[in-house]
Amino acid sequence: MSRGMQIASGISVLFTTLAFGHIMVHDTQHIMSHHDASPVFLIAHTILAVAFVVLSLLGGYLLLTGKRPQNPSGT
């Protein structure tokens, strides 16, 4: 993958992560204000959202810096 494509992919991953985080914050606010959600559900919802955001940010960082392992065979 060319360096330009890695940078474009990394930037798109970061913007998608920001959008996902924004949606999750509003979704959690909606659940808390309009429904009688259990605390266990809210905790699980938050843990999963944070895990997805961390993995996504890590992927974007690796794309932007080019620090991912390269396949020596070129395939």
N, C-alpha and C positions, 0 to 999 in steps of 0.2 A: 504494500500500500504506500502510495506516495506521501511525502511529508505534508503537503497541502491538504490532502484528503484526511489525514489524521487530525490536523488542526480543525478543519471544518466539522469533522465528526465529533471531536471533543467539545467544541463550542455548542453544537446542537444538543449533545448529551447534557451539558450544563444548563442550557435554557429549558430543556424538557424537565430536568430535575427541579428547577425553580418553579416551573408551572405546576408540577406534581405537588411540591411542598405547599404552594399557595392553595391548591384545591383541597389538600388534606386538612389544612388549618380551618378553612371554611366549612368543610364537611364535619369536622369534629365540633365546631361551634354550633352547627345546625343540629347535630345529634344531641348535644348537651342542652340546647334550649327548647327543642320541640318534642323530644321523645323522652320516655322514661327508660333510658339505657342503663344497663347494669355497669357498675364500676369495673368488673372483670372485662367486659366487652371494650370499654374505653381504654383500659390499660393494654389489652391485646392489640387493639386498633393502633394505638400510639407506638407500641414497640415494633409492629410490622412496618408502619410508615417510616419510622426512623431507620430501621434496617435497610429498607429499599432505598432511601435517600443516601445513606452512607455508601452502599454498594454502587449506586449510580454516580455519585461524586468521585469515588475511587476510579471507576471506569473512565469518566471524563478526564480526570487528572492523568491517568496512564496514557490516554490517547494524546493529550496535549503535550506531555513531556516525552513521549516515545519510549517509556521505560517498560514496555511489555516485552515478554520473551519473544524472540524471533525464531521462526521455524527454519532450521538450517537447510532443509531440502528445497525451500522456496515454494511449497505448495500450500 
